[in-house]
Amino acid sequence: MSEPVLAEHRAVEGGAVAGWGVLEQAIELARSGEAFVLATVVWREAPTSGQQGSRAIYTASGEIYGWIGGACAEPVFIREAIATLEAGTPRLLALGASDRFGDLPQGTTAVAMSCQSEGALQIYLEPVVAEPHLVIVGSSPMATTLSALASQLDWRVELVTGSEFSEGLLTPQSIVVVATQGHGDEDVLGGALKAAPAYVGLVASSRRGESVRALLVAQGADQAQLSTLRVPAGLDLGSTSHKEVAVSILAELVQLRAQGAFAAPVTPQAPTTATAIDPVCGMTVQIDPAAVSLEVGDEVFYFCCARCRTAYAREQGVA
């Protein structure tokens, strides 16, 4: 396909191209560790500006990427995305005039709207929580094997040497496995414990672990932090080879993850843009210079569309 024709094709299929761009953004957000909601338009009934396959993202920090509909759909999307993040479960959202819904799948959240377009949308909202962040410190065969195994689970894995390790690599949800084999164990553990990650484990025998604990205490390590140190790291599987040790550590981490040990608390931030409730249809409306409004006495009312404004003006007996 020639470049001019390709450009024209992209223009015609603009919604699809934009949708793939949102997926690329989703991958970047997942790698960064930020929770978000991925929204996809799975059905539409014309006339509506939202297209089937259109996608948007709402992050826990209140950022929006992509586009799934116009001024009527966006405030509802934000509100429901926040609820989806808080619940941590996906949902199907139906937007439009109530007489356009038809038979909806069980569990669908229906939101009646009275937009001028009179179209309808069904949007799938999927919460995305970051995969565990595993930092393995060491260059032993066990460390390499553990890195490879955890990567197969799509975890975010960083394999670093003791000299490359720093507290800046960690977050409160990070997992740290120290496998430096006696080469600066105490220094790495001291830094890791100060960062207070979700898990710190040392690959060593119980006897070696007690020696390391004693040295950390002598160096002034906090007792509460030391109590979180797991030595030896991993489940007791009676393992002997470095591959079996790696399996035992990953097994323990998978078990802890299933128990919610590494889950980050999600507290989504609402956007800073002020909102109001349309007094006619009850929709949430963003207050901005382009908003449809009507001044009645000393009060300003905002509407999702001109139709609601006209209806309210007629009701109030104002122009």
C-alpha positions in Angstrom: 0.0 0.0 0.0 1.5 3.3 -1.1 2.1 6.1 1.5 -0.7 8.4 0.3 -3.2 5.5 0.2 -2.0 4.3 3.6 -2.5 7.8 5.1 -6.0 7.9 3.6 -6.7 4.5 5.1 -5.6 5.6 8.5 -7.8 8.7 8.3 -10.8 6.5 7.5 -9.9 4.0 10.2 -9.0 6.7 12.7 -10.8 5.2 15.6 -9.0 1.9 15.2 -5.6 3.5 15.0 -6.4 5.6 18.1 -7.5 2.4 19.8 -4.2 0.7 19.2 -2.3 3.7 20.4 -4.3 3.5 23.7 -3.2 -0.2 24.0 0.4 0.9 23.7 -0.1 3.5 26.4 -1.7 0.7 28.5 1.5 -1.4 28.2 3.6 1.6 29.3 1.3 2.2 32.3 1.4 -1.5 33.3 5.2 -1.4 33.2 5.3 1.7 35.3 3.2 0.0 38.0 0.3 2.4 38.0 -3.3 1.0 38.2 -5.8 2.1 35.6 -9.0 1.2 33.8 -9.1 0.3 30.1 -12.4 1.1 28.5 -13.4 -0.3 25.1 -16.6 0.4 23.2 -18.0 -3.0 22.4 -21.3 -1.9 20.8 -22.9 1.3 19.5 -26.1 2.4 18.0 -26.0 5.4 15.8 -26.1 8.3 16.0 -23.2 8.6 18.5 -19.7 9.9 18.2 -18.3 6.9 19.9 -17.2 4.1 17.6 -17.0 0.4 18.1 -13.4 -0.4 19.1 -12.7 3.1 20.5 -10.7 2.9 23.6 -9.8 5.1 26.6 -7.8 4.8 29.8 -8.5 6.3 33.2 -5.5 6.1 35.6 -5.6 6.0 39.4 -3.9 9.5 39.3 -6.8 10.9 37.3 -5.3 11.0 33.8 -7.3 10.2 30.7 -5.9 8.8 27.5 -7.9 8.0 24.4 -11.5 8.7 23.6 -14.7 6.7 23.8 -17.4 9.4 23.3 -18.4 13.0 23.5 -19.3 15.4 26.3 -22.2 13.2 27.5 -20.2 10.0 27.7 -17.0 11.3 29.3 -18.2 12.3 32.7 -20.1 9.0 33.1 -17.0 7.1 32.0 -14.9 8.9 34.6 -17.3 8.3 37.4 -17.7 4.6 36.5 -14.0 4.1 35.9 -13.3 5.3 39.5 -15.9 2.9 40.8 -14.3 0.1 38.8 -10.9 0.8 40.2 -12.2 0.9 43.7 -14.1 -2.4 43.2 -11.2 -4.1 41.3 -13.7 -6.0 39.1 -14.7 -5.4 35.4 -18.1 -4.2 34.4 -20.2 -3.6 31.3 -21.6 -0.1 31.1 -24.6 0.9 28.9 -25.1 4.5 28.0 -28.1 6.0 26.1 -31.8 6.7 26.3 -33.4 4.1 28.4 -35.7 3.0 25.6 -32.7 2.2 23.4 -31.1 -0.4 25.8 -33.1 -3.4 24.8 -32.2 -6.7 26.6 -28.9 -6.1 28.5 -26.6 -8.8 29.7 -27.0 -9.6 33.4 -24.8 -7.4 35.6 -24.7 -4.5 33.1 -24.7 -1.0 34.7 -27.2 1.1 32.7 -27.0 4.9 32.7 -29.8 6.7 31.0 -28.8 9.8 29.1 -30.8 12.4 27.1 -28.1 13.6 24.7 -29.1 15.2 21.5 -27.5 12.5 19.5 -29.9 9.9 21.0 -27.4 7.2 20.3 -26.3 4.4 22.6 -23.0 2.8 23.7 -21.9 -0.3 25.6 -18.5 0.1 27.1 -16.4 -2.6 28.8 -14.4 -1.3 31.7 -11.5 -3.5 32.8 -9.4 -2.6 35.9 -5.7 -3.3 35.3 -3.4 -3.8 38.3 0.3 -3.9 37.9 2.1 -7.2 38.0 4.5 -7.8 41.0 7.8 -6.0 40.9 10.6 -8.4 41.7 14.1 -7.2 42.3 16.7 -10.0 42.4 20.1 -8.9 43.7 23.0 -11.2 42.7 24.6 -12.9 39.7 24.4 -16.6 40.8 22.9 -19.3 38.6 19.9 -19.4 41.1 19.3 -15.6 40.6 19.4 -16.1 36.8 17.0 -19.0 37.0 14.6 -17.1 39.3 14.6 -14.2 37.0 13.7 -16.4 34.0 10.9 -18.2 35.9 9.3 -15.0 37.2 9.5 -13.4 33.7 7.4 -16.3 32.4 4.7 -15.2 34.8 4.9 -11.7 33.2 6.2 -10.2 36.4 8.3 -7.1 36.2 11.8 -8.4 37.0 15.0 -6.6 37.6 18.2 -8.6 38.0 21.0 -6.5 39.4 24.3 -6.9 41.1 25.0 -5.8 44.7 26.9 -2.7 43.4 23.9 -1.8 41.1 21.3 -2.1 43.9 19.8 1.0 45.5 16.8 1.9 47.5 15.5 4.0 44.6 14.7 0.8 42.7 12.0 -0.1 45.3 8.4 0.8 46.0 6.3 -0.3 49.0 4.9 -3.1 46.7 8.4 -4.4 45.6 9.7 -7.8 46.3 13.4 -8.1 47.0 15.4 -11.4 46.9 19.0 -11.0 48.0 21.3 -13.7 46.5 24.7 -12.1 46.8 26.2 -15.3 48.4 28.0 -13.5 51.2 29.3 -10.7 49.1 27.9 -7.6 50.8 24.7 -9.2 52.0 24.4 -6.8 55.0 24.8 -3.7 52.9 22.2 -4.7 50.4 19.8 -5.9 53.1 20.2 -2.7 55.1 19.2 -0.6 52.2 16.4 -2.9 51.2 14.9 -3.0 54.7 15.0 0.8 55.0 12.8 1.1 51.9 10.2 -1.1 53.6 9.2 -3.1 50.5 6.5 -5.8 50.6 9.0 -8.6 50.9 12.7 -9.0 51.6 14.2 -12.5 51.5 17.8 -13.7 51.8 19.1 -16.8 50.0 21.1 -18.4 52.8 21.0 -21.0 55.4 19.3 -20.4 58.8 22.7 -20.3 60.5 24.1 -17.7 58.0 20.8 -15.8 58.4 21.3 -15.5 62.2 24.8 -14.2 61.6 23.5 -11.6 59.2 20.8 -10.5 61.6 23.3 -10.1 64.4 25.5 -7.9 62.2 22.6 -5.8 61.1 21.6 -5.3 64.7 25.1 -4.2 65.6 24.9 -1.7 62.7 21.7 -0.2 64.3 19.1 -1.8 62.0 15.5 -1.3 63.1 14.2 -4.4 64.9 10.7 -4.0 63.3 12.3 -4.0 59.9 14.5 -6.9 60.7 11.4 -8.9 61.8 10.2 -8.8 58.2 13.3 -10.4 56.8 12.8 -14.0 55.6 15.8 -16.3 55.9 16.0 -18.6 54.2 13.8 -17.2 51.4 11.3 -19.6 49.8 9.2 -22.5 50.9 10.9 -25.5 52.5 10.6 -28.0 49.7 13.7 -29.9 50.7 15.4 -28.4 47.7 19.1 -28.8 47.0 20.0 -27.6 43.4 20.0 -23.9 42.5 17.0 -24.6 40.1 15.0 -26.1 43.0 15.8 -23.2 45.3 14.6 -20.8 42.6 11.3 -22.8 42.3 10.9 -22.8 46.1 11.3 -19.0 46.3 8.9 -18.4 43.4 6.4 -20.8 45.0 6.5 -18.7 48.2 6.0 -15.5 46.3 3.1 -16.8 44.3 1.5 -18.0 47.5 1.9 -14.7 49.1 0.6 -12.9 46.1 -2.5 -15.0 46.1 -3.0 -13.9 49.8 -2.9 -10.3 48.7 0.5 -9.5 50.3 1.8 -7.5 47.3 -1.5 -5.7 46.4 -1.2 -1.9 46.3 -4.1 0.0 47.8 -5.9 1.8 44.9 -7.3 5.2 45.7 -8.2 6.7 42.4 -8.1 10.5 42.1 -11.0 12.3 40.7 -10.2 14.9 37.9 -9.7 18.4 39.1 -12.3 19.8 36.6 -15.4 20.9 38.5 -18.7 19.2 37.7 -22.4 19.8 38.1 -25.5 17.8 37.9 -27.9 18.4 35.0 -31.2 19.3 36.7 -33.2 17.7 33.9 -31.6 14.4 33.2 -29.3 14.0 36.3 -26.2 13.5 34.3 -22.8 14.7 35.5 -21.6 17.6 33.5 -18.1 19.1 33.4 -18.0 22.8 34.0 -15.8 24.5 31.4 -16.1 27.4 29.0 -17.8 25.1 26.4 -20.5 23.8 28.9 -24.1 24.5 28.1 -25.4 26.7 30.9 -28.3 28.8 32.0 -28.4 31.6 34.6 -31.6 31.6 36.7 -31.6 34.4 39.2 -28.3 34.2 41.1 -27.6 30.6 40.2 -26.0 29.0 37.1 -27.2 25.6 36.0 -25.2 23.3 33.6 -26.6 20.9 31.2 -25.4 17.9 29.1 -26.9 19.3 25.9 -29.0 22.2 24.5 -32.2 20.1 24.6 -32.0 19.8 28.4 -31.3 23.5 28.7 -34.3 24.4 26.6 -36.5 22.1 28.6 -35.3 23.6 31.9 -35.7 27.2 30.6 -39.3 26.4 29.5 -40.0 24.9 32.9 -38.6 28.0 34.7 -40.2 30.4 32.4 -37.0 32.0 31.2 -35.4 32.5 27.8 
